[in-house]
Amino acid sequence: MPDSPPPIPFFKPSIDDQEIEAVVATLRSGWVTMGPRTAEFEQAFQRYCGAEHAKALNSCTAGLHLALLALGVGSEDEVVTSSLTFAATANVICHVGAKPVFAEIDPETWNITAATIEPRLTERTRAVIAVHYAGLPCDLAPIRELCTRRGIALIEDAAHAAGARYRGRPIGADADAAAFSFYANKNMTTGEGGMLTTRSQEVADAVHRMRLHGMSKDAWRRYTNTGTWRYDVVTAGFKYNTTDINAALGLVQLQKLDSFIEARAKIAAQYREALSDVAFVRFQATAHPEDTPAHHLVAVRLDSSRGAPDRERVMEHFRARNIAYSVHFQPMHLMSFYRERWGHQEGDLPVTEAISSELLSLPLYPGMTEEQINRVVDALRTVAA
Ligand SMILES: *Cc1c(COP(=O)(O)O)cnc(C)c1O
């Protein structure tokens, strides 16, 4: 056996001395949980997105959950979303007692659209959660128009889409509520963390209250000498706040986000170019010329109708070459809970199921070398041979 080549990870966070120093400075400051750095991070993110309000949270999941509550979604309601998503998007719908209803994805963009959402709407539908898959913006204008016409809230799962733009406007700028993720493998990270942006003062206030136990005052105001010990609990809130340690990390990452996306875009373009003549490798549609994707993932579809080898075989080939991969995502509607609780089965969403079963996400992170990219390309080129 020849020596196996060095491993190519699926993802590597881009953290250097700047982040480390910012976190150390916060640790030395004497204030480590939500406080002044968090407020600064919120202001910076709000400016970056051009949003009216930004609220920092401990995850994107928390943001999606609070968005549903803030927009008044509850039991007896239905929420339409994509099945090609992470568990969080659908689970939060169940958390508020509502019913998740899955719309088909478009076969080219792999996003839900106004045309696929509309047939799923009923008189019980209260919200749509649009997932910007891989950071490619959903076609928001027709979805917004549909939601407005039917009196439905539009929530954006922007976990992949920090830094993306729709028709020149940053994702999050014009949202009823958009939830971003700063989980370890996202385009920018705070270790764990999230942000909710909204153009609604009411939603912002509700999220503010609910992220910290429903208390009328933050710890920062209670424990400093200008604060007061007195507080009220105005709703049964949650423990969804972030910390100044995470915010310190986030402030530095946010400054670098555009350069991270630029690096990812370059690698994504190299993959497309190098694999353009491999018939069975199909990519997600490119963005509308006025949109800017965030390139969170390079997922390829191993199209069996174009002679793709079985996905298991491709994965085995990657493993033998020490190349990591992932799958985004297995359809949510076919997970045990969703089958059992909501009666879903194979065949309910033929487009989503067909695409999902052939998806493979390739390694992608700023700092990937030419040699690494070539090895991944080579693995795909040689697997059919
Ligand atoms: C990562 C992810 C989430 C959840 O983000 P957390 O910050 O881990 O809560 C939600 N939706 C999608 C599509 C994701 O990829």
PDBQT file of the ligand as one rigid body, heavy atoms in Angstrom, charges set to zero:
ROOT
HETATM    1  C1  LIG A 401     -26.500  25.487  10.631  1.00  0.00    +0.000 C 
HETATM    2  C2  LIG A 401     -27.910  25.653  10.218  1.00  0.00    +0.000 A 
HETATM    3  C3  LIG A 401     -28.916  26.055  11.119  1.00  0.00    +0.000 A 
HETATM    4  C4  LIG A 401     -28.699  26.116  12.595  1.00  0.00    +0.000 C 
HETATM    5  O1  LIG A 401     -27.703  26.991  13.003  1.00  0.00    +0.000 OA
HETATM    6  P1  LIG A 401     -27.254  26.978  14.542  1.00  0.00    +0.000 P 
HETATM    7  O2  LIG A 401     -26.525  28.284  14.681  1.00  0.00    +0.000 OA
HETATM    8  O3  LIG A 401     -26.380  25.793  14.738  1.00  0.00    +0.000 OA
HETATM    9  O4  LIG A 401     -28.488  26.934  15.359  1.00  0.00    +0.000 OA
HETATM   10  C5  LIG A 401     -30.174  26.310  10.638  1.00  0.00    +0.000 A 
HETATM   11  N1  LIG A 401     -30.462  26.161   9.331  1.00  0.00    +0.000 NA
HETATM   12  C6  LIG A 401     -29.549  25.757   8.435  1.00  0.00    +0.000 A 
HETATM   13  C7  LIG A 401     -29.935  25.628   6.994  1.00  0.00    +0.000 C 
HETATM   14  C8  LIG A 401     -28.243  25.465   8.854  1.00  0.00    +0.000 A 
HETATM   15  O5  LIG A 401     -27.349  25.000   7.978  1.00  0.00    +0.000 OA
ENDROOT
TORSDOF 0
